Amino acid sequence: MTGEHVSARWAHWREQVDLAEYHARWAKLEAAGHSTHGEADLIERYVRQGGRPPSVLDAGCGMGRVAIELHHRGIEVEGADLDADLLAYAQADAPHVVWHLADLAEMALGRTYGVVAMPGNVMLFCAAAVRADVVARCAAHLAPGGLLVAGFSIDGITLDEYDGYCAAAGLALHERFATWEKAPFAGGNYAVSVHRLAG
């Protein structure tokens, strides 16, 4: 089954989705006047704040939508994903960006970044058994003082669990919002969590 090497939940998503239609969806939304870059807006704010290298790893980048937008804004960005089919869209749309075919639970890219971002419900689609490893490997790719920024629906994973993975990886909660537009978090079913690496 396509996507089974990522997780059963990812395989189910792949069964339901036409990748070409999904790829075209975002351009159609933008053409219709909808805001489609909330994730990039928030990530860019953290990059521009300074105090850490102005570089981003989009972990679980998929088709590269967020990473490509950050690149267009002049930010040094790389992407990593385990699904070669989605990554092929990213490579075709932005061959000048560095894309890594990598398992987030095992990745070793040989460098660090000021921000590691997981904007696309990455934690939900990772197999539950490797979620702690995914967070640990993301943390291992952060420069001192770097930020891990993750947005996901609270569905099959709790924030306490996620915060526990982060604490075990040496990360402390820095900020948490209900949306990528920084709406205050008040216990809803979606959260954007920002954790900081000591140093």
VENTACOR-V328049 format. One record per pair of residues at least 4 apart in sequence whose ideal C-beta (glycine too) atoms are under 6 Angstrom apart, sorted by the first residue. I is the first residue (numbers start at 1). J is the second residue. If there is no record, write none. Layout:
# VENTACOR-V328049
i->I j->J
i->I j->J
This chain:
# VENTACOR-V328049
i->1 j->11
i->2 j->14
i->3 j->10
i->3 j->11
i->3 j->14
i->4 j->11
i->6 j->10
i->6 j->82
i->7 j->125
i->7 j->127
i->9 j->125
i->10 j->125
i->17 j->22
i->23 j->63
i->23 j->89
i->26 j->36
i->26 j->65
i->29 j->34
i->29 j->36
i->30 j->36
i->37 j->41
i->37 j->69
i->38 j->180
i->38 j->181
i->39 j->66
i->39 j->119
i->39 j->180
i->40 j->44
i->40 j->66
i->40 j->69
i->40 j->70
i->42 j->180
i->43 j->117
i->44 j->73
i->46 j->115
i->46 j->147
i->47 j->54
i->47 j->75
i->47 j->115
i->51 j->145
i->52 j->114
i->52 j->143
i->52 j->145
i->52 j->146
i->53 j->114
i->53 j->143
i->54 j->114
i->55 j->76
i->55 j->113
i->55 j->114
i->56 j->70
i->56 j->75
i->56 j->77
i->56 j->113
i->56 j->115
i->56 j->117
i->57 j->78
i->57 j->113
i->57 j->116
i->57 j->141
i->58 j->66
i->58 j->67
i->58 j->79
i->58 j->117
i->59 j->80
i->59 j->104
i->59 j->116
i->59 j->118
i->59 j->138
i->60 j->81
i->60 j->118
i->60 j->120
i->60 j->122
i->61 j->67
i->61 j->79
i->61 j->81
i->62 j->81
i->62 j->86
i->62 j->120
i->63 j->86
i->63 j->89
i->63 j->90
i->64 j->68
i->64 j->79
i->64 j->90
i->64 j->94
i->66 j->119
i->67 j->77
i->67 j->79
i->68 j->94
i->70 j->75
i->70 j->77
i->71 j->77
i->71 j->97
i->78 j->98
i->79 j->90
i->79 j->99
i->80 j->100
i->80 j->102
i->80 j->107
i->81 j->86
i->81 j->87
i->82 j->103
i->84 j->101
i->87 j->99
i->87 j->101
i->90 j->99
i->91 j->95
i->91 j->99
i->102 j->107
i->104 j->134
i->105 j->130
i->105 j->133
i->105 j->134
i->107 j->137
i->112 j->141
i->112 j->142
i->112 j->143
i->113 j->141
i->114 j->143
i->114 j->146
i->115 j->147
i->116 j->138
i->116 j->141
i->116 j->142
i->116 j->148
i->117 j->149
i->118 j->122
i->118 j->150
i->119 j->151
i->121 j->152
i->123 j->152
i->123 j->157
i->124 j->152
i->126 j->130
i->126 j->131
i->126 j->134
i->130 j->134
i->132 j->165
i->135 j->165
i->135 j->166
i->135 j->169
i->136 j->169
i->138 j->148
i->139 j->169
i->139 j->170
i->139 j->171
i->142 j->146
i->142 j->197
i->144 j->199
i->145 j->199
i->146 j->197
i->147 j->194
i->147 j->196
i->148 j->171
i->148 j->195
i->149 j->194
i->150 j->193
i->151 j->192
i->153 j->189
i->153 j->190
i->154 j->189
i->157 j->161
i->159 j->163
i->159 j->191
i->166 j->171
i->166 j->195
i->171 j->195
i->171 j->197
i->172 j->196
i->173 j->195
i->174 j->194
i->174 j->195
i->174 j->196
i->175 j->194
i->176 j->185
i->176 j->191
i->176 j->193
i->177 j->182
i->177 j->183
i->177 j->185
i->177 j->192
i->178 j->183
i->178 j->185
i->178 j->188
i->179 j->183
i->180 j->192
i->185 j->191
